[in-house]
Amino acid sequence: MKFYGDYHNHTRHSDGRQDIEQIAEAAVDRGLREVAITDHGPLAAVIGVKDEEEYLEIRERIDELNAAGDYDVEILLGAEANIRDLDGTLDISPEVIAEMDILIAGMHPYTLPTSVQDGWGIFVQNSLRHLGKGQQEKAINANTKACVAAIYNNPELDILAHPGLFFTINVKEVAEACVKNEVLFEINCAHKHPDISAIMEADKVGVDFIINSDAHFQETVGCLDYGSQVVDELEIEPQRVVNWEFGGGYSEWCKKRKIYTYS
């Protein structure tokens, strides 16, 4: 399978080891027509941007590069926001999200919760999951609740990042929420996650997928082989993968562009 774009990439603004320009160069080399810069939200320790105002700086640089036309690829601004609590609260404000093209959200370790109670309910509970089946079930229920809430309570959300990575979820429940809210279920090639059984379960529910690299290094931008292989093996129709070569660009599936198109 060939792809139109790669919509999950990190720069040195968060935990990536590449610049925007290097990502653009790699995307061109891979034959992509679009590539998104999606640095981590600010409230995940070590891996996030220093503050959300940094996204506005990235916006300015992306606009400069696109206007200059030095790269034969459209560069987009996004973010990988962190889910902070059981209500699905994200660590990026609506005002800053409004400046973005694409919004991704996911669960990450060492994220600052909105309260001590939420910190216990998600992050501490997950650290206790090894203490027995009961604790594991509590963790899965909390993770699932947080993801589903993020999907329902953030109508601008486009993509759920690496569902179940770090924080195990009930795939069926989360996939059903994705379908009802037109949120894309990501197949993440950096982590080779979800695994094939989880993708099969999500496929049965009827989600639309997006295959992304989650690249932190220039060498892995546009490296989407894991997702391509799994989709081929499961015989998932290409039309169910929004960034396949003939699916068109983000304007075909991005929430913001859909609103602009039909309003």
N, C-alpha and C positions, 0 to 999 in steps of 0.2 A: 504494500500500500504506500502511495506517495501522499504528501501532505501539503496543504496550503500555507499553514503557519504553525509556529510553536509559541504558546501563550503563557509560559511559566519559566521565567529566567531571572537569576539573581546577579546583582552587581556588587561592587565593593561598598555601595551604600548600605548593604546589609551584610550577609555572610558569603557573598560571592567573591570570586577571585578574578573578576573581569570587569572591563568598562563597558559602557553602552556601545561605544564604537566597535569594540571587539565582538560583542554579541551581534551587531548588525553585519559585520564582515562574515562571521560564521554562518549566519542565516542565509546570506547571499551564496556562500560556498555550497550550502546544502540545497540550494534551489528553492528556498522558501520565498513567499511573497509578503508575508507579515511576520513580525516577531514582537513579543510583548516583554517589557521590563516590569517585573512584579516582585519588588523587594519586600521582605518581611515587615509586618507592622511593628511599632515601636515598643510594645510591652512584652515581648519575648526576650528574656535576658540573653545578651551576647549577640544573638543573630539578627536583631531588628534594627531598623533605621534609628538614628539618635532621637528624632522626634518627627511628628507627622508633617511638619513644615518642609522637611527634606523632600517630600514627594513633589512639592511645588517647584523646587529647584530642578528635580529630574524632569518635570513637565517642560520647563523652559529649555533644557538642553535637548530633549527629544524634538520639540518644535523647531529648534534651530537646525538640527540634523535633517529633519524631514524637508524643511524649506530649502536647505542647501542642495538637496538631491544628490549627495555624493554616494549614497548607497541605493542599490536597486531593490529596496525592500521598505515597506511601510513599518515604522517603529511606533509602537503603542505604549501608553502608560497604564499600568495596572498596579495591584498590590496583592500580597498574600497576607490578608488580615488574620489576626489570631482570635479564636473563639475563647472568651474569658469566663463564661459562667453558664449556668443551666438555662438562662434565658436567651442564650446565643448572642450576647453582646460582643461586638467587635471592638478592636483597639484603634480604629480610625474613625474620625468624625464624619458626619454626613457632608459637611462643607468641603472637606478634602476629597472625599469619595466623588463628589460632583465634578471634580477636575480630572477624573480618571476616565479611561476608555473601558476598562475591564476590572471587575472585582472578583478576587478569589478569596476564600476563607478556609481555614483548617485549624485543627487542634495541634498544639505543639507543647512540649515540656517546658517548664520554667517560665510559663506565661503568668504575668501578674493578674490575679483574679480581681473581680470587682469587690469582693468581700471575703472575710475569713471563712464564712460559711460556704461560699462557692469554692474557695480554695480547698477546703476539706472535702466537699462533695465531689469534686472532679480530680484534682491533682493529688491530694493525699490518698483518696480512695484508690486511685490507680497504683500508687506505690504499695498498697496493701493487697493487691490482687493475687499475689503469690501465696497468701496465707490460707487459701482454701477456696472451695467452689463458691461458697456464699459470698465472700469478699469479691471474687471475680465477677459474679453476677451483678453485684451492686455497682462495680466499676463499669461494666458494659451498659447497664441501664442508664447510668449518669452520662456516659459518653454519647450514647444514642440520643438522650434527651437534649443534650447541648447542641449536637449537630442538627437535629430536627428543628429546634428552636431557632438556630441561626438561619436555617433555610426559610422558615416561615416569617421571621421577624426582620429580615433584611431583604426587602423586595428587589433591591438592585443587585443582589448576589448572582453572579454568572456561573461560577465553578466551585464545587466542593473539592478541595485539595486532598489528594491521597487518602480517600475515606478508610478509616480504621488503622492507619499507620500510627504507631506509638500508643493509640487509645482505641482498643477493640470496640467495635460497634455491632449492633444488630443490622446487618446489611440490608435486609428486606425493608425494615422500617425506614431507614435512611433513604433507600432508593425510592420508596413510595413517596416520600416527601419531595425528593428531587423531581419526580415526574409531575406531581401536582403543582410545583412552583417553577417549572422550566429551568431547573438548575442542572448543570452538566456534571456528570459523574466522571471524575478524572481517573484515567489510567496513567500512573506516574512511572516514567521509565527510569528515573534515577534510582528510585527505591524498588523498582520492579513490584509495585504494589498498586492496587490490590492483587492478591494471587488469583489464579485462574478460577478457583471455586467461588470466590466472592464475586468475580466478574460474571460468572455464569448466573449466580443468584440475582445480581442487579439486572442482567440481561432479561431474565424471565419477567421481571417487574415492568420492563419496557423503558428504561432510562435511555437518554441520549448520552453518548460518551464523548470525551475529548481526550486525546492522547498528547501529553506534554512531556518535555524533557526534564523539567525542574533543574535546569543546568546551573551549576555554580562555576564552571570552567568553560572556556571558549571551545575546548575540544568536544564538549558534549551538547552544545546548542544544536537543536534539531535532530539529536540522536533519538529516534522514536521506534527503534527496532522491537523492543519488548512489547509495546502496545500493538504494533503491526502484527507480530507473530501470534499473539493471543487472539486478536480479532480474527485472523485467518484461521487459526485452529478451531475456534468456536463457530466459525462461519457466520459471524455477525455481519449484517449487511453494511456496506460502506456508508450508506446514507445515515446510519445511526451514529457515525463518528463525524462530528460537525466539522472537524478540520481536515477531512480527507481532501485530496487534490481538487476534486470537482465540486466541493461543497460551498465554495465561495469563502469570503473572508469573514471577519468578526461582525461585519454589518448584518450578516445573515442570522446570527444567533445571540449577539450581545444585547442585554436587556435595554441599555440606554439607547442604542441605535434603533431598536424595535419601537421604542416609545416615540422617538423623533420621527420615524418613518410613518407611523400610523396615527399620530396625534393630529 
